[in-house]
Amino acid sequence: MAAAAKRHFQHGPCLTTATLIPVETKWLEDFVSLAETRSFSRSAQLRHVTQPAFSRRIQALEAWAGTDLVDRSSYPTRLTPAGKTLYDQSLEVLQALQNTRAMLRAHTSAGKDMIEFAVPHTLAFTFFPAWVSSLHDKFGPFKSRLIALNVHDAVMRLVEGGCDLLIAYHHPSQPFQLDADRYEMVSLGQEVISPYSKADADGQPVHRLPGRAGQPLPYLGYAPGAYLGRVTELILKESGTPIHLERVYETDMAVGLKAMALEGHGVAFLPHSAVKKELRSRRLVSAAPVDSEGLQMTMDVRAYREKPAGKEAPKGTAQALWMYLQAQAGSC
């Protein structure tokens, strides 16, 4: 209680409400085209839109990012440092989506064997592609469709019968209000969320917690209501060390926070699966205090489905997959 009383955790004003604009895939595709052609007019032609419309889409992406991505004072067009970071991340995200779509839509017909997954965005980008690959190796190939949504909409998709399986994070402090008599779940693994910062030339974090009173560290946070945001708030509340942070940026997607952290804009709490590549390359490092094992939270990754009792029998492949997942969880 004494530590809680001493804690200094500031929520500064959000830079702009525009950061809450949901990003569209076509904006990232537009941005990659512009980075490669270095010409608004040429990219507009390649993207089959007018140049004014193309420019508006780039501006919308900059509003979402909360920073300039393009140096318009130069010709040919050049990317800003933030733009270069987002370019690398955009290539990664678009490639991951393309690979996942190719994997899941190898068969275009939506027959009874098609398994529909509702998955929150962060898991869709990080956990899901590798998980499906492992299933293809161990369980066998199957037809699937990925429906990427925010957490609330993904849960509602299951409740409304719009998917076969929901895959989502779970922490006891943030449970889903799903009737245990109607829904069942199986654990797929665990995920750790913890603080990360850009590394300096010596491989040390540019921003290291806990910060100091009067000099709070810049904090890259999740938008209000985001599931990972609520988990992060719990980590900070339970910290035995006073944490000094000032919120300088927020968005609803972990990939957006990672891009800003890579640029050195502050500390971001991110799932480990989202930063594995950056940790290996030392572009990101832990921002946790030295000799501290706190400031992290372990979450389950779970699959949920509606129980077959009292409803139409589940799809054959979906039922077989569920039985396989239960067997795998039981053997752990």
HELIX and SHEET records of a PDB file:
HELIX    1   1 ALA A    2  LYS A    6  1                                   5    
HELIX    2   2 THR A   17  LEU A   20  5                                   4    
HELIX    3   3 THR A   25  THR A   37  1                                  13    
HELIX    4   4 PHE A   40  LEU A   46  1                                   7    
HELIX    5   5 GLN A   51  ALA A   65  1                                  15    
HELIX    6   6 PRO A   81  LEU A  104  1                                  24    
HELIX    7   7 HIS A  121  PHE A  125  1                                   5    
HELIX    8   8 PHE A  127  LYS A  138  1                                  12    
HELIX    9   9 VAL A  151  VAL A  159  1                                   9    
HELIX   10  10 TYR A  227  GLU A  238  1                                  12    
HELIX   11  11 ALA A  254  LEU A  262  1                                   9    
HELIX   12  12 HIS A  272  ARG A  280  1                                   9    
HELIX   13  13 GLY A  316  SER A  331  1                                  16    
SHEET    1   A 2 VAL A  70  ASP A  71  0                                        
SHEET    2   A 2 ARG A  78  LEU A  79 -1                                        
SHEET    1   B 8 SER A 144  LEU A 149  0                                        
SHEET    2   B 8 ILE A 115  PRO A 120  1                                        
SHEET    3   B 8 LEU A 165  HIS A 170  1                                        
SHEET    4   B 8 MET A 297  GLU A 306 -1                                        
SHEET    5   B 8 TYR A 183  LYS A 198 -1                                        
SHEET    6   B 8 VAL A 267  PRO A 271 -1                                        
SHEET    7   B 8 LEU A 217  TYR A 222  1                                        
SHEET    8   B 8 LEU A 245  THR A 251  1                                        
SHEET    1   C 6 SER A 144  LEU A 149  0                                        
SHEET    2   C 6 ILE A 115  PRO A 120  1                                        
SHEET    3   C 6 LEU A 165  HIS A 170  1                                        
SHEET    4   C 6 MET A 297  GLU A 306 -1                                        
SHEET    5   C 6 TYR A 183  LYS A 198 -1                                        
SHEET    6   C 6 LEU A 284  SER A 286 -1                                        
END                                                                             
